[in-house]
Amino acid sequence: MSLLAPMKRTFKIIKNNDEAIARWISHVVSPHVVGIVLTAALSYQYSDSPLETVLWLLVLIPLVVVPPFAYILWLVQKGTLEDIYMPRRETRMRPLVVMFAWMLLCIGLVRYWNAPVVVETILVMGLVLLGVLSVVTLFWKISFHGAAISAAATATVMVAGSWTWPVMLLVPLVGWSRIRLLRHTPRQVVYGSLVGSVIALVLVHGILLRVLH
């Protein structure tokens, strides 16, 4: 009984604070955070010149992320969006188009500046994922959180090896957080996760692994 008591107290704390925990998970494992971490990790790990890659990332990550994020914050302040995660499907397309156009421009700059090819490749993969999810959003609300973490987890396991499989546990955890916060239905989370995994499988196998090896 003495061993079970701490476990019971832990479960009780989680149950009483599950909404706050779900909100924390949604912030920490949000699509832009996942994208930054995956890009930085893979670019550094598989670069011929790690120091050069770090310098590129210090320039490119703020360039890719900050302007679209600032634009979304501006829309939130105007009242056009409820929050940075764009809960209503009808309000998503305008910022998604801006994000897509900005990322496309950044990829052009990366190519013009002769940045490491692995950095450009990962940005292209992110652009494809964003494009597919944006097309789906025209007709149906889908979970970007689910798609992003599934794509990142799948890519990590494919590139780094089976020993990284625990990262896949983040997929149901993030999915639960979105459902608990009433931001998505289970079906929207499942389909988002499936789309992310399929795109990662196709692009990692078809492009990224060839670039890395």
Number of C-alpha atoms within 10 A of each C-alpha: 5 6 7 9 10 11 11 11 11 12 13 12 11 13 11 11 11 16 14 14 16 19 15 13 18 20 16 12 20 18 18 16 15 19 21 15 14 19 22 19 13 18 25 19 14 16 17 13 12 13 11 13 21 16 10 17 20 11 11 18 15 11 14 19 17 12 14 19 15 12 15 23 17 14 18 16 12 10 10 14 20 15 14 14 17 19 16 12 13 14 14 18 15 10 17 20 14 15 22 18 14 18 21 16 13 18 22 13 14 18 14 9 9 10 17 18 16 21 23 20 20 22 20 18 19 21 19 16 21 21 16 13 21 20 12 13 18 12 10 12 20 23 26 25 27 32 30 29 31 31 31 24 24 23 25 21 16 18 16 12 10 10 8 14 14 10 15 17 12 16 23 16 16 26 27 20 24 23 17 18 16 11 16 21 17 16 12 21 26 20 16 25 25 16 23 28 22 16 21 27 15 13 21 23 14 11 14 20 14 9 12 17 6
